[in-house]
Amino acid sequence: MKRFQRLAEIRRMDPYEEASEIYRLSSAYEFPWDFTRALELALYRTYAVPSIGRLLAETSEFTGRPQKRYDDTALLLDAIVEHGFGSEQGRTAIRRINRMHRSYDIGNDDMRYVLCTFVVTPKRWIDAYAWRRMSRHETVASAVHYRTLGRHMGIRDIPGSYEEFEDCLDTYEAAHFAWDEGARRVSDATLDLMASWYPRPLAPLLRTGTLALLDEPLLRAFRYTPPGPGTRALVRRAVRLRGRAVRLMPPRRVPHHAWQNREIKGYPNGYRLTELGTHPVPGLRGCPVRHIDTSTAD
């Protein structure tokens, strides 16, 4: 297989009717490392919305058990990608996601914003750092895939195109990014988690490197001191060089999914989708507030 052969295959497919298959080819074959990093950043961005970051702090899940929360989020989302919406695994993952969200008072606008991050952040990351930019087919397919996920989650007023997802994200962040003490705790716990994946002496360097990849609105919302221009340029250039190196490598012949990531550390003996995530009792265990709207679809 030649380097651009899979891209040619994707371009022969229908980005609306075969959206999830295109998304699987893109995320599991073409850009698995980049999608992993971009989706980490997508979830991280949501903490800067105080209503989201504060809730995550109140549950103590992201501050008390960050590795488990990281693992469960990645495994549930990727089960849908690997097996499809109509599969037993895909349906189980969606049920688990919906049952968790039902236990919290999460507004539709926040849910829609989180969905937007899954569409927009990977494209922006890949266009900036990967071995090639996302094609139009892949961009459209990503938007369609997450529109489908949003409908399964009962989210209303979902954007209809990538451009609408992008506008929704930028508008929401401009209006809602702000300082919150609880959100900062969640952010710090997440940075500590990412640093823990590598030898301890590298932790300060990794934290600085991660901050160098964040944009100004995120840094301001969390009140982090921005890395110097030289550090930021060096880190971003290094990530771009990685992408150029990948371009020279043979194309991936087997898929790479989230359960294969070295960052997934909580289930050395395997896992069951039905047991992933939180199992809160509304108003009691693991949930600071009772959920009002119980109409979200499975």
Number of C-alpha atoms within 10 A of each C-alpha: 9 9 14 13 11 18 18 10 11 21 15 10 15 14 23 15 12 14 23 25 21 26 26 26 21 23 25 22 18 25 22 20 17 19 23 19 14 22 19 19 19 22 17 18 22 22 29 27 22 20 20 19 24 20 21 20 21 17 18 18 20 23 22 13 12 19 21 19 18 22 20 23 17 19 23 24 16 20 23 22 22 23 16 16 20 10 13 12 20 20 18 20 24 22 19 19 21 17 19 17 18 19 23 23 18 17 12 14 15 17 19 21 21 18 23 27 24 21 27 25 22 25 23 15 20 21 14 16 20 25 21 16 15 21 15 12 19 24 23 22 29 29 28 24 23 20 23 16 17 19 15 18 19 17 19 13 12 22 20 12 17 20 14 15 23 19 15 19 20 15 12 17 18 10 9 14 20 19 19 19 14 21 28 21 20 26 22 15 18 19 19 17 19 18 19 15 16 12 8 11 9 12 18 12 11 19 15 18 17 18 20 22 18 16 11 12 15 21 18 15 20 20 14 12 10 16 17 10 9 9 16 19 13 13 17 17 13 13 15 17 15 14 19 15 12 15 15 10 10 11 16 16 10 8 15 19 20 24 19 10 14 8 17 18 13 14 12 7 5 7 13 9 17 12 10 18 21 20 14 18 15 18 13 10 11 17 23 20 17 14 15 12 12 12 8 15 14 16
